[in-house]
């Protein structure tokens, strides 16, 4: 005769957490602390920098003397939504992406990463 085996209550007791083990939620505290540290050390400053760059690009106006990430120095002669026109020499004008502008001439770049590339 074939007996059907069922799990004995002793098996379930063996699968339970040992007595005196910390609460599983307490074990998540280090991960939560790491997430908070990453937010305040990396994500928050990065968002602040992106906001600063976005405000800079929105406030550009005709006549501003700027420098691009490629190293072109010029004066803005026309603005569009995603591009702008720079006069880089007498009768020489080029269209560049608005996002390529990294700062005003003679000042530190608004985006340090972009300034380091040029």
N, CA, C and O atoms as a GROMACS GRO file, in nm:
protein
  472
    1UNK      N    1   0.082  -0.116   0.000
    1UNK     CA    2   0.000   0.000   0.000
    1UNK      C    3   0.088   0.124   0.000
    1UNK      O    4   0.189   0.130   0.070
    2UNK      N    5   0.049   0.224  -0.080
    2UNK     CA    6   0.128   0.347  -0.093
    2UNK      C    7   0.070   0.451   0.002
    2UNK      O    8  -0.049   0.482   0.000
    3UNK      N    9   0.158   0.502   0.082
    3UNK     CA   10   0.114   0.604   0.176
    3UNK      C   11   0.140   0.742   0.117
    3UNK      O   12   0.244   0.768   0.057
    4UNK      N   13   0.046   0.827   0.136
    4UNK     CA   14   0.069   0.965   0.093
    4UNK      C   15   0.138   1.040   0.205
    4UNK      O   16   0.097   1.034   0.321
    5UNK      N   17   0.240   1.109   0.169
    5UNK     CA   18   0.314   1.184   0.269
    5UNK      C   19   0.265   1.329   0.271
    5UNK      O   20   0.247   1.390   0.166
    6UNK      N   21   0.244   1.378   0.381
    6UNK     CA   22   0.212   1.520   0.395
    6UNK      C   23   0.321   1.582   0.481
    6UNK      O   24   0.390   1.515   0.557
    7UNK      N   25   0.333   1.712   0.465
    7UNK     CA   26   0.437   1.780   0.542
    7UNK      C   27   0.396   1.782   0.688
    7UNK      O   28   0.284   1.819   0.723
    8UNK      N   29   0.486   1.743   0.768
    8UNK     CA   30   0.460   1.738   0.912
    8UNK      C   31   0.474   1.878   0.970
    8UNK      O   32   0.546   1.960   0.914
    9UNK      N   33   0.408   1.906   1.078
    9UNK     CA   34   0.420   2.037   1.142
    9UNK      C   35   0.565   2.068   1.180
    9UNK      O   36   0.603   2.185   1.189
   10UNK      N   37   0.646   1.965   1.202
   10UNK     CA   38   0.787   1.987   1.234
   10UNK      C   39   0.862   2.054   1.120
   10UNK      O   40   0.954   2.132   1.143
   11UNK      N   41   0.822   2.023   0.996
   11UNK     CA   42   0.885   2.084   0.879
   11UNK      C   43   0.857   2.234   0.876
   11UNK      O   44   0.946   2.313   0.844
   12UNK      N   45   0.736   2.272   0.907
   12UNK     CA   46   0.700   2.413   0.909
   12UNK      C   47   0.776   2.487   1.018
   12UNK      O   48   0.813   2.603   1.002
   13UNK      N   49   0.797   2.421   1.128
   13UNK     CA   50   0.872   2.484   1.236
   13UNK      C   51   1.016   2.506   1.193
   13UNK      O   52   1.077   2.606   1.229
   14UNK      N   53   1.071   2.412   1.115
   14UNK     CA   54   1.208   2.426   1.069
   14UNK      C   55   1.222   2.542   0.970
   14UNK      O   56   1.330   2.601   0.961
   15UNK      N   57   1.116   2.575   0.897
   15UNK     CA   58   1.121   2.684   0.800
   15UNK      C   59   1.101   2.821   0.864
   15UNK      O   60   1.129   2.923   0.801
   16UNK      N   61   1.055   2.826   0.986
   16UNK     CA   62   1.030   2.953   1.054
   16UNK      C   63   1.163   3.017   1.093
   16UNK      O   64   1.266   2.950   1.102
   17UNK      N   65   1.159   3.147   1.116
   17UNK     CA   66   1.278   3.219   1.158
   17UNK      C   67   1.321   3.170   1.295
   17UNK      O   68   1.236   3.142   1.380
   18UNK      N   69   1.449   3.158   1.318
   18UNK     CA   70   1.495   3.113   1.448
   18UNK      C   71   1.454   3.212   1.556
   18UNK      O   72   1.442   3.332   1.530
   19UNK      N   73   1.432   3.163   1.676
   19UNK     CA   74   1.391   3.254   1.784
   19UNK      C   75   1.500   3.359   1.810
   19UNK      O   76   1.619   3.328   1.809
   20UNK      N   77   1.457   3.479   1.833
   20UNK     CA   78   1.550   3.588   1.860
   20UNK      C   79   1.604   3.654   1.734
   20UNK      O   80   1.687   3.745   1.745
   21UNK      N   81   1.560   3.613   1.616
   21UNK     CA   82   1.604   3.676   1.492
   21UNK      C   83   1.539   3.814   1.479
   21UNK      O   84   1.425   3.832   1.522
   22UNK      N   85   1.610   3.910   1.420
   22UNK     CA   86   1.551   4.044   1.406
   22UNK      C   87   1.434   4.043   1.308
   22UNK      O   88   1.423   3.957   1.221
   23UNK      N   89   1.351   4.139   1.325
   23UNK     CA   90   1.236   4.158   1.237
   23UNK      C   91   1.288   4.183   1.094
   23UNK      O   92   1.384   4.258   1.077
   24UNK      N   93   1.227   4.123   0.993
   24UNK     CA   94   1.272   4.147   0.855
   24UNK      C   95   1.272   4.295   0.815
   24UNK      O   96   1.354   4.338   0.734
   25UNK      N   97   1.181   4.372   0.871
   25UNK     CA   98   1.178   4.516   0.839
   25UNK      C   99   1.302   4.587   0.892
   25UNK      O  100   1.350   4.683   0.832
   26UNK      N  101   1.354   4.539   1.004
   26UNK     CA  102   1.475   4.598   1.060
   26UNK      C  103   1.594   4.573   0.967
   26UNK      O  104   1.685   4.655   0.959
   27UNK      N  105   1.592   4.461   0.898
   27UNK     CA  106   1.700   4.429   0.806
   27UNK      C  107   1.698   4.520   0.682
   27UNK      O  108   1.799   4.531   0.613
   28UNK      N  109   1.585   4.584   0.654
   28UNK     CA  110   1.576   4.675   0.540
   28UNK      C  111   1.628   4.815   0.572
   28UNK      O  112   1.646   4.896   0.481
   29UNK      N  113   1.651   4.844   0.698
   29UNK     CA  114   1.696   4.977   0.738
   29UNK      C  115   1.827   5.016   0.670
   29UNK      O  116   1.836   5.129   0.620
   30UNK      N  117   1.930   4.930   0.663
   30UNK     CA  118   2.053   4.972   0.593
   30UNK      C  119   2.029   5.007   0.445
   30UNK      O  120   2.089   5.101   0.394
   31UNK      N  121   1.942   4.932   0.378
   31UNK     CA  122   1.913   4.963   0.238
   31UNK      C  123   1.842   5.097   0.225
   31UNK      O  124   1.869   5.174   0.133
   32UNK      N  125   1.752   5.125   0.318
   32UNK     CA  126   1.683   5.254   0.316
   32UNK      C  127   1.783   5.368   0.341
   32UNK      O  128   1.773   5.474   0.277
   33UNK      N  129   1.876   5.348   0.432
   33UNK     CA  130   1.977   5.452   0.459
   33UNK      C  131   2.064   5.476   0.336
   33UNK      O  132   2.097   5.591   0.306
   34UNK      N  133   2.103   5.371   0.267
   34UNK     CA  134   2.182   5.386   0.145
   34UNK      C  135   2.104   5.464   0.040
   34UNK      O  136   2.159   5.550  -0.028
   35UNK      N  137   1.975   5.433   0.027
   35UNK     CA  138   1.890   5.503  -0.071
   35UNK      C  139   1.881   5.652  -0.037
   35UNK      O  140   1.887   5.736  -0.126
   36UNK      N  141   1.867   5.685   0.090
   36UNK     CA  142   1.859   5.825   0.132
   36UNK      C  143   1.992   5.896   0.105
   36UNK      O  144   1.992   6.010   0.059
   37UNK      N  145   2.102   5.830   0.133
   37UNK     CA  146   2.233   5.890   0.109
   37UNK      C  147   2.254   5.915  -0.040
   37UNK      O  148   2.302   6.021  -0.078
   38UNK      N  149   2.218   5.818  -0.123
   38UNK     CA  150   2.231   5.836  -0.268
   38UNK      C  151   2.146   5.954  -0.315
   38UNK      O  152   2.190   6.031  -0.400
   39UNK      N  153   2.026   5.967  -0.261
   39UNK     CA  154   1.940   6.078  -0.301
   39UNK      C  155   2.004   6.212  -0.268
   39UNK      O  156   2.011   6.300  -0.354
   40UNK      N  157   2.053   6.228  -0.143
   40UNK     CA  158   2.106   6.358  -0.102
   40UNK      C  159   2.244   6.387  -0.157
   40UNK      O  160   2.280   6.503  -0.173
   41UNK      N  161   2.322   6.284  -0.187
   41UNK     CA  162   2.458   6.308  -0.236
   41UNK      C  163   2.465   6.315  -0.388
   41UNK      O  164   2.548   6.389  -0.443
   42UNK      N  165   2.380   6.240  -0.457
   42UNK     CA  166   2.390   6.233  -0.603
   42UNK      C  167   2.270   6.293  -0.673
   42UNK      O  168   2.285   6.385  -0.754
   43UNK      N  169   2.152   6.244  -0.645
   43UNK     CA  170   2.034   6.283  -0.723
   43UNK      C  171   1.991   6.427  -0.700
   43UNK      O  172   1.961   6.498  -0.797
   44UNK      N  173   1.987   6.472  -0.578
   44UNK     CA  174   1.940   6.608  -0.550
   44UNK      C  175   2.032   6.713  -0.612
   44UNK      O  176   1.982   6.805  -0.677
   45UNK      N  177   2.165   6.704  -0.594
   45UNK     CA  178   2.251   6.803  -0.661
   45UNK      C  179   2.242   6.796  -0.813
   45UNK      O  180   2.253   6.899  -0.881
   46UNK      N  181   2.223   6.676  -0.868
   46UNK     CA  182   2.212   6.663  -1.013
   46UNK      C  183   2.085   6.733  -1.063
   46UNK      O  184   2.088   6.800  -1.166
   47UNK      N  185   1.975   6.717  -0.992
   47UNK     CA  186   1.851   6.786  -1.031
   47UNK      C  187   1.868   6.937  -1.020
   47UNK      O  188   1.819   7.011  -1.106
   48UNK      N  189   1.936   6.982  -0.916
   48UNK     CA  190   1.959   7.125  -0.898
   48UNK      C  191   2.043   7.181  -1.014
   48UNK      O  192   2.015   7.289  -1.065
   49UNK      N  193   2.145   7.105  -1.056
   49UNK     CA  194   2.230   7.148  -1.168
   49UNK      C  195   2.150   7.151  -1.298
   49UNK      O  196   2.165   7.244  -1.377
   50UNK      N  197   2.066   7.050  -1.321
   50UNK     CA  198   1.983   7.049  -1.442
   50UNK      C  199   1.889   7.167  -1.446
   50UNK      O  200   1.866   7.226  -1.552
   51UNK      N  201   1.834   7.202  -1.332
   51UNK     CA  202   1.742   7.317  -1.324
   51UNK      C  203   1.818   7.447  -1.356
   51UNK      O  204   1.766   7.534  -1.426
   52UNK      N  205   1.941   7.458  -1.305
   52UNK     CA  206   2.022   7.577  -1.330
   52UNK      C  207   2.054   7.590  -1.479
   52UNK      O  208   2.045   7.700  -1.534
   53UNK      N  209   2.090   7.480  -1.543
   53UNK     CA  210   2.121   7.481  -1.686
   53UNK      C  211   1.997   7.516  -1.767
   53UNK      O  212   2.004   7.595  -1.861
   54UNK      N  213   1.882   7.458  -1.731
   54UNK     CA  214   1.757   7.486  -1.802
   54UNK      C  215   1.719   7.633  -1.792
   54UNK      O  216   1.678   7.694  -1.890
   55UNK      N  217   1.733   7.690  -1.673
   55UNK     CA  218   1.704   7.833  -1.656
   55UNK      C  219   1.798   7.918  -1.739
   55UNK      O  220   1.756   8.017  -1.800
   56UNK      N  221   1.926   7.880  -1.743
   56UNK     CA  222   2.023   7.954  -1.824
   56UNK      C  223   1.983   7.952  -1.971
   56UNK      O  224   1.984   8.056  -2.038
   57UNK      N  225   1.949   7.833  -2.023
   57UNK     CA  226   1.913   7.822  -2.165
   57UNK      C  227   1.786   7.898  -2.198
   57UNK      O  228   1.771   7.949  -2.309
   58UNK      N  229   1.693   7.905  -2.103
   58UNK     CA  230   1.568   7.977  -2.127
   58UNK      C  231   1.587   8.128  -2.126
   58UNK      O  232   1.509   8.201  -2.188
   59UNK      N  233   1.689   8.177  -2.057
   59UNK     CA  234   1.708   8.322  -2.045
   59UNK      C  235   1.804   8.378  -2.151
   59UNK      O  236   1.833   8.498  -2.149
   60UNK      N  237   1.852   8.295  -2.241
   60UNK     CA  238   1.938   8.346  -2.348
   60UNK      C  239   1.860   8.446  -2.434
   60UNK      O  240   1.740   8.429  -2.457
   61UNK      N  241   1.929   8.550  -2.481
   61UNK     CA  242   1.863   8.650  -2.564
   61UNK      C  243   1.958   8.695  -2.674
   61UNK      O  244   2.079   8.674  -2.667
   62UNK      N  245   1.902   8.757  -2.774
   62UNK     CA  246   1.981   8.808  -2.886
   62UNK      C  247   2.081   8.911  -2.832
   62UNK      O  248   2.046   8.997  -2.752
   63UNK      N  249   2.205   8.899  -2.878
   63UNK     CA  250   2.310   8.990  -2.833
   63UNK      C  251   2.400   8.931  -2.726
   63UNK      O  252   2.507   8.986  -2.700
   64UNK      N  253   2.361   8.822  -2.664
   64UNK     CA  254   2.446   8.758  -2.563
   64UNK      C  255   2.569   8.700  -2.629
   64UNK      O  256   2.562   8.640  -2.737
   65UNK      N  257   2.682   8.717  -2.564
   65UNK     CA  258   2.808   8.659  -2.612
   65UNK      C  259   2.829   8.529  -2.536
   65UNK      O  260   2.844   8.530  -2.414
   66UNK      N  261   2.831   8.417  -2.608
   66UNK     CA  262   2.832   8.285  -2.545
   66UNK      C  263   2.943   8.198  -2.602
   66UNK      O  264   3.006   8.230  -2.703
   67UNK      N  265   2.964   8.085  -2.534
   67UNK     CA  266   3.058   7.984  -2.580
   67UNK      C  267   2.983   7.851  -2.584
   67UNK      O  268   2.900   7.823  -2.497
   68UNK      N  269   3.013   7.768  -2.686
   68UNK     CA  270   2.946   7.639  -2.700
   68UNK      C  271   3.034   7.528  -2.644
   68UNK      O  272   3.152   7.549  -2.614
   69UNK      N  273   2.976   7.411  -2.631
   69UNK     CA  274   3.051   7.296  -2.582
   69UNK      C  275   3.161   7.256  -2.679
   69UNK      O  276   3.256   7.189  -2.639
   70UNK      N  277   3.148   7.293  -2.804
   70UNK     CA  278   3.251   7.265  -2.904
   70UNK      C  279   3.362   7.368  -2.907
   70UNK      O  280   3.459   7.353  -2.981
   71UNK      N  281   3.348   7.474  -2.829
   71UNK     CA  282   3.453   7.575  -2.823
   71UNK      C  283   3.431   7.695  -2.912
   71UNK      O  284   3.521   7.778  -2.924
   72UNK      N  285   3.314   7.707  -2.975
   72UNK     CA  286   3.286   7.824  -3.058
   72UNK      C  287   3.245   7.942  -2.970
   72UNK      O  288   3.160   7.929  -2.883
   73UNK      N  289   3.307   8.056  -2.996
   73UNK     CA  290   3.269   8.180  -2.929
   73UNK      C  291   3.191   8.263  -3.028
   73UNK      O  292   3.231   8.277  -3.144
   74UNK      N  293   3.079   8.318  -2.984
   74UNK     CA  294   3.002   8.398  -3.076
   74UNK      C  295   2.895   8.479  -3.006
   74UNK      O  296   2.876   8.470  -2.885
   75UNK      N  297   2.825   8.558  -3.086
   75UNK     CA  298   2.716   8.642  -3.038
   75UNK      C  299   2.586   8.589  -3.096
   75UNK      O  300   2.578   8.560  -3.216
   76UNK      N  301   2.485   8.576  -3.012
   76UNK     CA  302   2.356   8.524  -3.057
   76UNK      C  303   2.288   8.628  -3.146
   76UNK      O  304   2.273   8.744  -3.107
   77UNK      N  305   2.248   8.586  -3.266
   77UNK     CA  306   2.180   8.676  -3.358
   77UNK      C  307   2.035   8.636  -3.380
   77UNK      O  308   1.954   8.719  -3.423
   78UNK      N  309   2.000   8.511  -3.353
   78UNK     CA  310   1.861   8.467  -3.370
   78UNK      C  311   1.836   8.350  -3.275
   78UNK      O  312   1.921   8.264  -3.258
   79UNK      N  313   1.718   8.350  -3.214
   79UNK     CA  314   1.678   8.242  -3.123
   79UNK      C  315   1.556   8.170  -3.177
   79UNK      O  316   1.462   8.232  -3.225
   80UNK      N  317   1.560   8.039  -3.168
   80UNK     CA  318   1.443   7.956  -3.198
   80UNK      C  319   1.423   7.863  -3.080
   80UNK      O  320   1.497   7.869  -2.982
   81UNK      N  321   1.321   7.777  -3.090
   81UNK     CA  322   1.289   7.692  -2.976
   81UNK      C  323   1.404   7.598  -2.939
   81UNK      O  324   1.440   7.589  -2.821
   82UNK      N  325   1.461   7.529  -3.037
   82UNK     CA  326   1.566   7.431  -3.008
   82UNK      C  327   1.703   7.470  -3.062
   82UNK      O  328   1.803   7.406  -3.029
   83UNK      N  329   1.710   7.573  -3.144
   83UNK     CA  330   1.836   7.615  -3.202
   83UNK      C  331   1.855   7.765  -3.183
   83UNK      O  332   1.763   7.837  -3.145
   84UNK      N  333   1.976   7.808  -3.210
   84UNK     CA  334   2.005   7.950  -3.213
   84UNK      C  335   2.113   7.975  -3.317
   84UNK      O  336   2.185   7.883  -3.357
   85UNK      N  337   2.124   8.098  -3.360
   85UNK     CA  338   2.223   8.133  -3.460
   85UNK      C  339   2.330   8.218  -3.393
   85UNK      O  340   2.302   8.316  -3.325
   86UNK      N  341   2.455   8.176  -3.415
   86UNK     CA  342   2.569   8.249  -3.360
   86UNK      C  343   2.646   8.317  -3.471
   86UNK      O  344   2.670   8.259  -3.577
   87UNK      N  345   2.684   8.441  -3.447
   87UNK     CA  346   2.776   8.508  -3.538
   87UNK      C  347   2.914   8.489  -3.478
   87UNK      O  348   2.945   8.542  -3.371
   88UNK      N  349   2.999   8.410  -3.548
   88UNK     CA  350   3.130   8.377  -3.494
   88UNK      C  351   3.241   8.461  -3.556
   88UNK      O  352   3.353   8.464  -3.504
   89UNK      N  353   3.211   8.529  -3.665
   89UNK     CA  354   3.304   8.622  -3.729
   89UNK      C  355   3.221   8.716  -3.815
   89UNK      O  356   3.100   8.698  -3.828
   90UNK      N  357   3.285   8.816  -3.872
   90UNK     CA  358   3.213   8.910  -3.957
   90UNK      C  359   3.153   8.835  -4.075
   90UNK      O  360   3.225   8.771  -4.151
   91UNK      N  361   3.022   8.842  -4.090
   91UNK     CA  362   2.946   8.777  -4.196
   91UNK      C  363   2.952   8.624  -4.193
   91UNK      O  364   2.929   8.558  -4.294
   92UNK      N  365   2.985   8.567  -4.076
   92UNK     CA  366   2.986   8.421  -4.060
   92UNK      C  367   2.891   8.386  -3.947
   92UNK      O  368   2.914   8.419  -3.831
   93UNK      N  369   2.783   8.317  -3.985
   93UNK     CA  370   2.682   8.277  -3.887
   93UNK      C  371   2.660   8.128  -3.896
   93UNK      O  372   2.655   8.071  -4.005
   94UNK      N  373   2.646   8.064  -3.781
   94UNK     CA  374   2.621   7.919  -3.776
   94UNK      C  375   2.502   7.893  -3.685
   94UNK      O  376   2.479   7.964  -3.587
   95UNK      N  377   2.427   7.789  -3.722
   95UNK     CA  378   2.317   7.745  -3.637
   95UNK      C  379   2.368   7.635  -3.545
   95UNK      O  380   2.435   7.542  -3.591
   96UNK      N  381   2.338   7.644  -3.417
   96UNK     CA  382   2.379   7.543  -3.320
   96UNK      C  383   2.259   7.507  -3.233
   96UNK      O  384   2.165   7.585  -3.220
   97UNK      N  385   2.265   7.389  -3.176
   97UNK     CA  386   2.160   7.349  -3.082
   97UNK      C  387   2.168   7.437  -2.958
   97UNK      O  388   2.277   7.470  -2.911
   98UNK      N  389   2.054   7.473  -2.907
   98UNK     CA  390   2.051   7.556  -2.788
   98UNK      C  391   2.122   7.488  -2.672
   98UNK      O  392   2.186   7.553  -2.590
   99UNK      N  393   2.111   7.355  -2.666
   99UNK     CA  394   2.173   7.280  -2.557
   99UNK      C  395   2.325   7.276  -2.568
   99UNK      O  396   2.392   7.235  -2.473
  100UNK      N  397   2.382   7.319  -2.681
  100UNK     CA  398   2.528   7.321  -2.696
  100UNK      C  399   2.591   7.442  -2.628
  100UNK      O  400   2.712   7.445  -2.609
  101UNK      N  401   2.512   7.540  -2.592
  101UNK     CA  402   2.565   7.658  -2.525
  101UNK      C  403   2.591   7.623  -2.379
  101UNK      O  404   2.501   7.578  -2.308
  102UNK      N  405   2.716   7.645  -2.334
  102UNK     CA  406   2.752   7.607  -2.198
  102UNK      C  407   2.774   7.727  -2.106
  102UNK      O  408   2.784   7.710  -1.984
  103UNK      N  409   2.781   7.846  -2.161
  103UNK     CA  410   2.799   7.962  -2.073
  103UNK      C  411   2.824   8.088  -2.151
  103UNK      O  412   2.831   8.089  -2.274
  104UNK      N  413   2.838   8.197  -2.074
  104UNK     CA  414   2.869   8.326  -2.133
  104UNK      C  415   3.019   8.337  -2.151
  104UNK      O  416   3.096   8.276  -2.076
  105UNK      N  417   3.062   8.415  -2.249
  105UNK     CA  418   3.206   8.436  -2.270
  105UNK      C  419   3.266   8.506  -2.148
  105UNK      O  420   3.209   8.601  -2.095
  106UNK      N  421   3.381   8.457  -2.106
  106UNK     CA  422   3.451   8.519  -1.993
  106UNK      C  423   3.402   8.474  -1.858
  106UNK      O  424   3.454   8.521  -1.756
  107UNK      N  425   3.305   8.385  -1.851
  107UNK     CA  426   3.255   8.335  -1.723
  107UNK      C  427   3.270   8.184  -1.718
  107UNK      O  428   3.291   8.119  -1.821
  108UNK      N  429   3.260   8.130  -1.598
  108UNK     CA  430   3.266   7.985  -1.585
  108UNK      C  431   3.145   7.922  -1.653
  108UNK      O  432   3.038   7.982  -1.658
  109UNK      N  433   3.163   7.801  -1.707
  109UNK     CA  434   3.049   7.734  -1.771
  109UNK      C  435   2.937   7.707  -1.671
  109UNK      O  436   2.962   7.684  -1.552
  110UNK      N  437   2.814   7.710  -1.720
  110UNK     CA  438   2.700   7.681  -1.635
  110UNK      C  439   2.702   7.534  -1.598
  110UNK      O  440   2.668   7.497  -1.485
  111UNK      N  441   2.740   7.449  -1.692
  111UNK     CA  442   2.750   7.306  -1.669
  111UNK      C  443   2.897   7.267  -1.665
  111UNK      O  444   2.962   7.264  -1.770
  112UNK      N  445   2.952   7.236  -1.545
  112UNK     CA  446   3.094   7.204  -1.536
  112UNK      C  447   3.134   7.084  -1.622
  112UNK      O  448   3.244   7.081  -1.676
  113UNK      N  449   3.046   6.985  -1.636
  113UNK     CA  450   3.077   6.867  -1.716
  113UNK      C  451   3.097   6.906  -1.862
  113UNK      O  452   3.189   6.857  -1.928
  114UNK      N  453   3.011   6.994  -1.912
  114UNK     CA  454   3.021   7.036  -2.050
  114UNK      C  455   3.146   7.120  -2.071
  114UNK      O  456   3.210   7.111  -2.176
  115UNK      N  457   3.181   7.201  -1.974
  115UNK     CA  458   3.300   7.284  -1.985
  115UNK      C  459   3.426   7.200  -1.983
  115UNK      O  460   3.526   7.237  -2.045
  116UNK      N  461   3.425   7.088  -1.912
  116UNK     CA  462   3.542   7.002  -1.906
  116UNK      C  463   3.566   6.931  -2.037
  116UNK      O  464   3.679   6.896  -2.069
  117UNK      N  465   3.459   6.908  -2.116
  117UNK     CA  466   3.472   6.838  -2.243
  117UNK      C  467   3.535   6.925  -2.349
  117UNK      O  468   3.606   6.875  -2.436
  118UNK      N  469   3.511   7.056  -2.343
  118UNK     CA  470   3.558   7.142  -2.452
  118UNK      C  471   3.703   7.178  -2.436
  118UNK      O  472   3.758   7.250  -2.519
   0.00000   0.00000   0.00000
